[in-house]
Amino acid sequence: MNNSSSLLPLAQTAASRAHCPYSHFPVGAAILSTAGNLYAGCNVENISFPEGSCAETGAIAAMIAGGDRTIAEILIYAPAADLITPCGGCRQRIAEFSTPDTLIHLAGSNGIEQTLTLEQLLPGRFK
């Protein structure tokens, strides 16, 4: 299953809604669950660091609230020249709701630049 074409615009829209007045670095994430449902999240910063939340965390929370529990694909997007990857905490959060073959798409201002499996992104994760 590869639905990155539907995930990218969803993540871009989420990033455009990010609350990032301190870093000025919007990030959006979009998830396709194994049930075929789409979810999105954006980063939400807070003046009381580190009380904000990452885009991946928001998308996973939306998925859980929607009743799904397994990520088939996730796309992380930031409108930046350099490719971004999930932070360590988000890598483990993604792993909690994924299989080793879950696709992780990394996208920037040039579109999707890299696709990895969870196993490639986070070998040796907690299980």
C-alpha positions as CSV (number, residue, x, y, z in Angstrom):
1,M,0.0,0.0,0.0
2,N,1.4,3.4,-0.9
3,N,-0.9,6.4,-0.7
4,S,1.7,9.1,-0.4
5,S,-0.1,11.2,-3.0
6,S,-3.1,11.7,-0.7
7,L,-0.9,12.1,2.4
8,L,1.2,14.9,1.1
9,P,-1.5,17.5,0.7
10,L,-3.0,16.6,4.0
11,A,0.3,17.1,5.8
12,Q,0.9,20.3,4.0
13,T,-2.5,21.7,5.1
14,A,-1.7,20.6,8.7
15,A,1.6,22.3,8.6
16,S,0.0,25.5,7.4
17,R,-2.1,25.4,10.6
18,A,0.8,24.8,12.9
19,H,1.2,27.0,16.0
20,C,4.9,27.8,15.9
21,P,5.4,31.4,17.0
22,Y,8.8,30.6,18.6
23,S,10.6,28.4,16.1
24,H,8.7,29.6,13.0
25,F,9.2,26.0,11.8
26,P,5.8,24.5,10.9
27,V,5.5,20.7,10.6
28,G,2.6,18.6,9.5
29,A,2.1,14.8,9.6
30,A,-0.5,12.7,7.9
31,I,-1.4,9.1,8.7
32,L,-3.1,6.4,6.7
33,S,-4.3,3.7,9.1
34,T,-4.5,0.1,8.2
35,A,-8.3,0.6,8.2
36,G,-7.9,3.0,5.4
37,N,-8.7,6.2,7.3
38,L,-6.7,9.4,7.1
39,Y,-5.6,11.6,10.0
40,A,-3.4,14.7,10.3
41,G,-1.6,16.7,13.0
42,C,0.6,19.7,13.3
43,N,3.2,21.0,15.7
44,V,1.8,23.1,18.6
45,E,4.4,25.1,20.5
46,N,4.0,26.5,23.9
47,I,6.0,29.3,25.7
48,S,6.5,26.8,28.5
49,F,9.1,24.6,26.8
50,P,9.0,21.6,26.3
51,E,5.2,21.5,26.7
52,G,4.5,21.7,23.0
53,S,3.7,18.7,20.8
54,C,5.1,17.4,17.6
55,A,3.0,16.9,14.4
56,E,3.5,13.2,14.6
57,T,2.1,13.1,18.1
58,G,-1.0,15.1,17.0
59,A,-1.6,12.8,14.1
60,I,-1.3,9.7,16.2
61,A,-3.6,11.2,18.8
62,A,-6.2,11.9,16.1
63,M,-5.9,8.3,14.8
64,I,-6.4,6.9,18.3
65,A,-9.4,9.2,18.9
66,G,-10.8,8.1,15.6
67,G,-10.7,4.5,16.8
68,D,-7.8,3.2,14.8
69,R,-4.7,1.6,16.3
70,T,-2.2,0.8,13.5
71,I,-0.3,3.1,11.1
72,A,0.0,1.8,7.5
73,E,1.9,4.9,6.3
74,I,2.9,8.2,7.8
75,L,4.2,11.3,6.0
76,I,6.1,14.0,7.8
77,Y,6.3,17.4,6.0
78,A,8.1,20.7,6.7
79,P,8.3,23.4,4.1
80,A,12.1,23.6,4.4
81,A,15.0,23.1,2.0
82,D,16.5,20.4,4.3
83,L,14.8,17.1,4.8
84,I,13.5,16.5,8.4
85,T,13.1,13.3,10.2
86,P,11.0,12.5,13.3
87,C,12.6,13.2,16.7
88,G,13.6,10.3,18.9
89,G,10.4,10.4,20.9
90,C,8.2,10.5,17.8
91,R,10.1,7.6,16.3
92,Q,9.2,5.5,19.3
93,R,5.6,6.8,19.3
94,I,5.3,5.8,15.6
95,A,6.8,2.4,16.5
96,E,4.2,1.9,19.2
97,F,1.4,1.9,16.5
98,S,3.3,0.4,13.5
99,T,4.8,-2.8,12.1
100,P,8.4,-3.1,10.9
101,D,7.1,-2.6,7.3
102,T,5.1,0.6,8.0
103,L,6.1,3.2,5.4
104,I,7.5,6.5,6.7
105,H,7.6,9.2,4.0
106,L,9.8,12.3,4.5
107,A,8.8,15.4,2.6
108,G,10.0,18.9,2.2
109,S,9.6,21.9,-0.2
110,N,10.5,19.6,-3.1
111,G,7.9,17.0,-2.2
112,I,8.6,13.5,-1.0
113,E,12.3,13.0,-0.8
114,Q,12.7,9.7,1.0
115,T,10.6,6.7,2.0
116,L,11.8,4.3,4.7
117,T,10.3,1.4,6.6
118,L,9.9,1.7,10.4
119,E,12.7,-0.9,10.7
120,Q,15.0,1.4,8.6
121,L,14.1,4.5,10.6
122,L,14.3,2.9,14.1
123,P,16.3,-0.3,14.2
124,G,16.6,-1.7,17.7
125,R,13.4,0.0,19.0
126,F,11.6,-0.9,22.2
127,K,9.0,-3.6,21.4
